Amino acid sequence: MDFLHFSLILLSFPAIHAAIFTLQNNCNNTIWPGIQPGAGHPLISDGGLQLKPHSSINLTAPHGWSGRFWGRDGCTFDDSGNGRCATGDCGNVLQCKGAGGVPPVSLAEFTLDNPMDFYDVSLVDGYNLPVSIIPLGGSGNCSSVRCVTDLNVKCPDSLQVKGDGGSEVVACKSACTAFQKPEYCCTGEFNNPTICKPTNYSQIFKEACPTSYSYPYDDATSTFTCKQANYLISFC
């Protein structure tokens, strides 16, 4: 088979789309994004990295990837990558290696190429930093999802997580994380969308970030789709 014939055969097959995630730190302080792949999917950047203020980095995810991103802040790591974070810690290490962030954390979640990309910003595990998802290119609805309100300022006393000094609110728990009750977690007898409804606590999150998940069955206004896009994930 000659080269030209071989090349034409290759061109007859559709290209497999790999998404580029651009992580952008709009905060005035350094953050340490964490990345957790879904079961059976590969790690990206070993699950964690440092991102200085007003800087960005491009990461590539393979076809069919799923997983979540979140911001860690207040972190201190030594030269070996051992340390801790005030919020979003994933086991006292810089590179999370597949571990998730300890709630409360604001999450950017993705399932790619199914055949559409599904994505959302979730506050089901609480809130620590503003986070937004902006599709770049692609086709379909491709809406931007922005949670830019500082929920730590509006956090009820019973949900607050305070820093080492004991005065600054550094994160806001979800009611599920704070109280571990089925009516807040949509578990047990409440594991049904017709029974588990928004609560006074979840409505605080929803009013601040209307396009974000505020409780587990908040699908109708919180899940978005796009096809073959790249994604900007912006913190702060």
C-alpha positions in Angstrom: 0.0 0.0 0.0 1.5 3.4 -1.0 1.7 6.3 1.5 -1.0 8.4 -0.2 -3.5 5.5 -0.1 -2.7 4.9 3.6 -3.1 8.6 4.4 -6.5 8.7 2.7 -7.6 5.8 4.8 -6.5 7.6 8.0 -8.4 10.7 7.0 -11.6 8.7 6.5 -11.8 8.0 10.3 -13.0 10.8 12.6 -10.5 12.3 14.9 -10.7 11.4 18.6 -11.3 14.7 20.5 -9.1 15.4 23.5 -10.2 18.3 25.6 -7.9 21.0 26.8 -8.6 22.3 30.3 -7.2 25.8 31.1 -7.0 26.3 34.8 -6.8 30.1 35.6 -6.1 31.6 38.9 -7.8 35.0 39.2 -7.3 35.1 43.0 -4.8 37.5 44.6 -3.1 34.6 46.3 -1.6 31.3 45.2 -3.9 28.3 45.0 -3.2 24.6 44.5 -5.8 23.0 42.1 -6.7 19.4 42.8 -7.8 17.0 40.1 -9.6 13.7 40.8 -10.4 11.4 37.8 -13.5 9.2 37.8 -13.1 5.5 38.3 -11.0 3.9 35.6 -9.8 7.2 34.1 -6.2 8.4 34.1 -4.7 11.0 36.4 -4.0 14.5 35.0 -0.9 16.3 36.3 -0.6 13.7 39.1 -3.8 15.1 40.6 -2.4 18.4 41.9 -0.3 21.5 41.1 0.5 25.0 42.2 -0.9 28.0 40.4 0.4 31.5 41.2 -1.9 34.6 41.2 -3.2 35.7 37.8 -1.6 32.8 36.0 -2.9 29.8 34.0 -2.0 26.4 32.8 -3.3 24.1 30.0 -3.9 20.4 30.7 -5.1 17.8 28.2 -7.7 15.2 29.0 -8.1 12.1 26.8 -11.3 11.1 24.9 -14.0 9.9 27.3 -12.4 11.3 30.5 -14.4 12.2 33.5 -13.4 13.8 36.8 -13.5 16.9 39.0 -11.3 19.9 39.7 -11.2 22.1 42.8 -9.1 24.8 44.3 -7.1 24.4 47.5 -5.9 27.4 49.4 -3.8 28.2 52.4 -1.4 25.5 51.5 2.2 24.9 52.7 4.3 22.2 51.1 7.9 21.2 51.6 10.4 20.3 48.8 9.1 16.7 48.9 5.5 17.8 48.3 4.3 17.1 51.8 2.2 19.6 53.8 -1.3 20.7 54.3 -4.0 23.1 53.0 -6.5 25.2 54.9 -9.3 24.1 52.5 -9.6 21.3 49.9 -6.8 19.2 51.3 -6.4 15.8 49.7 -4.2 13.9 52.2 -1.4 16.4 53.1 0.3 16.1 49.7 0.8 18.5 46.7 -0.1 15.8 44.1 -3.4 14.2 45.1 -2.8 11.0 43.1 -6.5 10.3 42.7 -7.7 11.4 46.2 -10.6 13.9 46.5 -10.6 17.1 48.3 -11.9 17.2 51.9 -15.2 19.1 52.0 -16.2 21.8 51.9 -14.9 22.4 48.4 -16.4 24.0 45.3 -16.2 21.5 42.4 -16.0 21.7 38.6 -17.2 18.4 37.3 -17.0 16.9 33.8 -18.0 13.8 31.8 -16.6 14.1 28.3 -17.8 12.6 25.0 -20.9 10.7 26.0 -21.5 11.7 23.1 -21.9 15.2 24.5 -19.7 16.7 27.3 -21.6 17.1 30.5 -20.3 19.6 33.1 -21.4 21.4 36.2 -20.3 23.5 39.2 -21.3 21.6 42.4 -21.7 23.1 45.9 -23.1 19.8 47.2 -19.8 19.3 49.1 -19.9 22.9 50.3 -18.0 25.9 49.1 -14.4 27.3 49.5 -13.6 29.3 46.4 -15.5 31.0 43.6 -15.2 28.8 40.5 -16.5 29.1 36.9 -16.6 26.9 33.8 -16.5 28.7 30.4 -16.6 26.4 27.3 -14.2 27.5 24.5 -15.4 26.5 21.0 -17.6 23.4 20.7 -21.2 23.2 19.5 -24.5 22.9 21.2 -25.8 24.9 24.2 -22.3 25.4 25.7 -23.4 27.7 28.5 -21.0 29.3 30.9 -21.5 28.3 34.5 -20.3 31.0 37.0 -20.2 30.8 40.8 -18.4 34.1 41.6 -20.2 35.2 44.8 -18.1 34.9 48.0 -20.4 32.5 49.9 -18.0 32.6 52.8 -19.3 36.0 53.6 -23.0 34.8 53.5 -22.4 31.5 55.3 -24.7 30.7 58.2 -22.9 30.3 61.6 -23.7 26.6 61.8 -22.0 25.9 58.4 -18.9 28.1 58.8 -15.3 26.7 58.7 -12.8 29.2 60.2 -9.1 29.5 59.7 -6.4 28.9 62.2 -6.9 32.3 63.7 -10.5 31.5 64.6 -12.0 34.6 63.1 -11.8 34.4 59.2 -14.4 32.2 57.5 -12.4 30.1 55.0 -15.1 27.8 53.7 -18.8 27.0 54.0 -20.1 23.5 54.7 -23.1 22.1 53.0 -26.0 21.1 55.4 -25.3 17.4 54.5 -21.6 17.8 55.6 -22.5 19.8 58.7 -25.5 17.8 60.0 -25.3 14.3 58.3 -29.0 14.0 58.1 -30.9 12.2 55.3 -33.1 15.1 54.5 -30.0 17.2 53.7 -28.0 14.4 52.1 -30.9 12.9 50.1 -30.1 9.4 51.5 -32.2 6.7 53.1 -35.9 7.4 52.8 -35.0 10.8 51.2 -33.1 9.2 48.3 -35.8 10.2 45.8 -36.1 13.5 43.9 -39.8 13.8 44.7 -39.1 13.6 48.4 -35.7 15.3 48.8 -36.3 19.0 48.2 -34.3 22.2 48.6 -33.8 23.4 52.2 -33.3 26.8 53.7 -29.5 26.0 53.6 -29.3 24.9 50.0 -31.4 27.9 48.9 -28.7 30.2 50.3 -26.2 28.5 47.9 -28.7 28.6 45.0 -29.5 32.3 45.4 -25.7 33.0 45.4 -24.9 30.7 42.4 -28.1 30.0 40.5 -26.5 27.7 37.9 -24.6 25.6 40.4 -25.7 22.4 42.2 -27.0 23.3 45.6 -28.2 19.8 46.7 -28.0 16.3 45.1 -31.2 16.5 43.1 -30.6 20.0 41.7 -30.2 18.6 38.1 -32.7 20.6 36.2 -30.9 24.0 36.5 -27.4 22.8 37.1 -26.2 20.3 34.4 -25.0 21.6 31.1 -23.8 20.1 27.8 -21.5 21.0 24.9 -19.8 19.0 22.2 -16.1 18.8 21.5 -15.2 22.0 23.4 -12.2 23.0 25.4 -12.9 24.4 28.9 -11.6 27.3 30.9 -11.9 26.7 34.7 -11.5 30.0 36.5 -11.0 30.4 40.2 -12.0 33.7 41.8 
